[in-house]
Amino acid sequence: MNKLYRQKWLIAFALPGFLFFLVFSYLPMYGVVISFQDFDVFKGVFRSDFVGFDNFRTLFDMPDFNNALRNTILISAMKMILLFPATVIFALLINEIGTGWFRKFVQTTSYLPYFVSWVIAAGIWYKLFSIDGGVVNDLLVSLGILKEPFYFMADKNAFYPIILFTEAWKNMGFSAIIFIASLSAIDVQQYEAAKVDGASRFRQIWHISLPGIRNTIVLMFILNASNLLKAGQDQMWTMSNVTVQQQAEILDTLVLRYLKDMGLMGYSIGTAMGIFQAFIGLALFIVCNYLAKAAKSDSII
């Protein structure tokens, strides 16, 4: 009790975060039972009929489930394979900027798009890629690269590159913050010693910067890998259209469309999807964490 009293201010600072996760993460967990019920909003959670795994069977038997699962894994894998290393490289490049004000300017402008909702961001890019007064088409036509305006947003081959590009534009700057913070914790004397030994900037990055943030890279990769079945619902819902829906349909948007059609009767299917994604995410988390330990690197647990 004396120790608790001495640390009362630390506990007070930690209490809001604890209450946040308690209210929004742990208390709602009783709702997972909905995935095993024929949930009726008028009967409530405790009086709805229990149906076992019927909701999961309905989910897996959806006509577009296999396509949505394939798209989800493909889009998430592309983001992880291409954008995760790009984020690390971007953080290293920002760290190499010598002028303080310019570094702050680049970092600030790079993470500002993160605070723009995907609804607004999608509107911006639809306008930029538009065939009617879109800046991108006007520029490409004026340079002679295109003979006539090209409808980028309705082209199936251009859809995935646009998704990756807009994801990088919106989130890369903000995602790089944690790597920049890790780089700032590296002892400056290591760089000074490397300069004395004649190491180039590339050698300093390779032998000092990257090893210095290796554990952070591993931890962030584990967290990203556990979200393999989360391909970005907001982005895919706002950036897609009827023409590219076959390529844009992911698990989250599939369930969202189902809920729109079913109304109040679709909560059980939505909860079943959440349980399925959480189970796969937990399995991937455990596997990646085990591999990180086996590689003698850092891990989360």
N, C-alpha and C positions, 0 to 999 in steps of 0.2 A: 504493500500500500504506500509505503514511503517512496518507493521508486516511481510508482504511478503519479504520486503527487509532484515529485520533482520534474516529471516529464509532462505535466498537465498541458503546457502550451503546445508541445509537439502533438499530443493527442488531439487538442482542440483544432490544430491545423489539418490533421488527418481526418477528422470527423466528417466534414462535408463530403469528401471523396468516398468515404466508407458508406455514408447514407445514400449517396447517388447510386452506387452499385447495388446496395441493398434494395432500394426501391425500384430501380429500373432494370436490374439484371437478375437478382435472386428471388425476390418475391413473386415476379410473374412466372417463375418456372413451374408453378403448379399447373399452369395452362397447357403444358405438354400433354396432359391427359386428353385434351380436345382431339388430338390426332388419333385417338383410339375410340372416339365417340361419333355418333351421328348428332353433332352439336346443334342444339336449338337455343337461340339467344333468349327465348322466352322461358325455357326451363332452366337455363344456367349450366354451369360446369358440373355441378354435383348431381343434377337430376336428368341430364341427357342420357340417351340410350348408349350402352357400350357395344361397339361393333368389332372389336379386335383389330386386325390388320386390314380390314376392308378398305380403309382410306388409302393405305399404301398400295394396295392392289389397283385401286382406281387411278392413283397417281402414275404408277408404272405402266398402266394400260392406255394412258392417253395417247392419241394418234401421233402427236408431235413430241412426245417425251424423249425419244431417242435422238431426234434431231436437235432438240433444245439442250440435251445433255452433251452431245458432241460439240455444239457451238459454244457452250459454256466452258468446256475444258479447253477447246482450241483458243478462244479469245483470252482466257486467263493464262494459258501457257505462253501465248505470244507476248502478253504484257509482262510476264515474269521473266521470260528469256531475253526479250529485247529492251524493255523499259527499266527493269531493275538494274542491270549493269549500266545503262545510260544514266540513271540517277546517281550512281556512285561516281561515274566519270564527271558528271556535271558538278557534283560537290567538290571533286578534286580540282576541277578547273577554276571554280570560284575561289577555292583556297589559295590558288596560285596567283590571283590578282593582287598585285603589290600596293596599288593605290587604295587607301582605306575608303574614301567616299565613293569611288567607282565600284568597289566590291559591294558596299551596302546598297548602292543603286541597282546593281544587277540582281542581287539576292532579293531585294524588295519587289522589283518588277516581275521577277520570275514566280514568286509565290502569291502575287495578288490574284491571278485567275482562280486560285483554289477557293476563294471566297465568293465566286460567282456561281450561282446555281446552274445545274445542267439545263434547266429550262431556258434560261437566258443565254447560256453558252451555245446551246443547239441553235437558237434563233440567230445568233451572231454568225455561226459557221454556215448555216443554210443560206444566209444572205450573201456571205462572201463567195460561196460556191454557186450562187444562183446563175442561171443562164440569161436572166433579165437584169442587167446592171450589176452583176456580181464582179467584184474587183479581180478575183482570180481569173475568171474567164476573159474579162476585158484585157487584162495584162497579157495572157497567153496568146490571145488572138492578135493583139497589137504587135507582139514580138514575132509573129508568124509561126509559133509552135503549134497552134491549133488553127484550122481553117474556119471553124465555126464553134460557137459555144458548146461546151460539153456538160451534160447534167451529171456531175460527180456524185451527188447524193443518191441518185437512182441507179448507179452502175454497180453491179454485183462485184466486179473485180476491184473497184476502187473503195468499196465499203470498209474492208478491214484495215487498209492503210490509213484511211481517214479516222477510223476509230482509234488506232494507235497514236496517230499524230495529235488528235484532240485530247486524248488522255494524257500524253506527255505535256502538252501545252497547259493543261489545267492543273495537274497534280505533281509534276516532276519537281518544281521549285519548292513546294511545301514538303515533299517527301525527302528532299535533300537536306533539310534543316538538321535532322538528327545526325547525318554523316558529317555535316559541317561542324556541329557541336563536338563530335568525337575527334575531328581533326584539330580543333582548337585546343584539345586537352593533351596533344602530343608535346613532349618537352622540346622547346625551341633549340636547346643545346645539341640535340641530335642532328638537326639541320646544319647548325654552325660547324659541327665536327665534320659532317659530310662535305661541306664547302671547302674546309681546310684540306681534306683529302682529295679534292678535285672532282667530286661527284657532280654530274650534270643535274639539271632540274628533273629530267626523266628518271635518272637513277635515284634521286631523293624520293620521288613519288613511289617508285617501285620497291625500294628497300626500307623506307621509313613511313611514308603516309599510308600505303595500303596495309602493311603489317600492323600499323597502329590502330586501324579501324577494322581489322579482320573480325574481331569478335562481334562488333556491331553489325557488320555485313551478314554474319552467320545468323544472328538473332533475328534480324529483319527478314532474311530469306525464309527462316522457319515460319514466321508469322504470315508472310505472303503465301507460302506454300499451303498453309492450313486454310487459306481462303480460295482454293482452286475452284470451288463451285460457286464463287461469288465473282461474276464477271462484270459487275457494274450495272445494276438495275436502272438507275436514273439515266445513265448515259445511253444504254441500249434502248430504253423506252422513248427518249426524246430525240435521239439521232436517227432512228429507223423510220421507215415508211413502208407502204404496201409492197413496193417493188423489191425491196431487199429484206422483207420480213423473214424469208426462209433462212437467210444468213444471220439475221439479227436476233432471232428468237432464242432466248436463254431460259434457264429454269425459272428465274424470278419473273420474267415477263410472261412466260407461259402460265404460271399460276395467277398472275395479275389479270390476264385476260380471262382465265377461268372464273376468278372471283367476280369480275365485272358481269359475266353471264349468269352466275349462280346467285349473286347478291348475298343475302344473309346465310344462305345454305352452304357457302363455300369455305367457311372458316376451318373446317376439319381438314380439307385438302391442303389449305395453306399452311396449317400447323404441321401436317405430315411432311410437307416439303421442307420446312424449317428443321425438323428432326433429322431428315435424311441428309441435308447439307451439313448440319452440325456433327453428325456421326462421321461422315467422310472427312470433314475438317479435323476432327479430333484424331482420327486414324492417321492422317497425313502429318499432323503436328507431332504425334508420338514417333512416327517413323523418321521424320527429318531430325527431330531432337536426338534420337538414338544414333543416327548417322553422324551428327555433329559431335557427339561424345566419342564415337568410335574413331573419328578423324582427329582426336585430341584437340578439338577446338572448344569454344565456349558453347553452352547450351542454356536453355531456359529452366529446365527441371533436371 
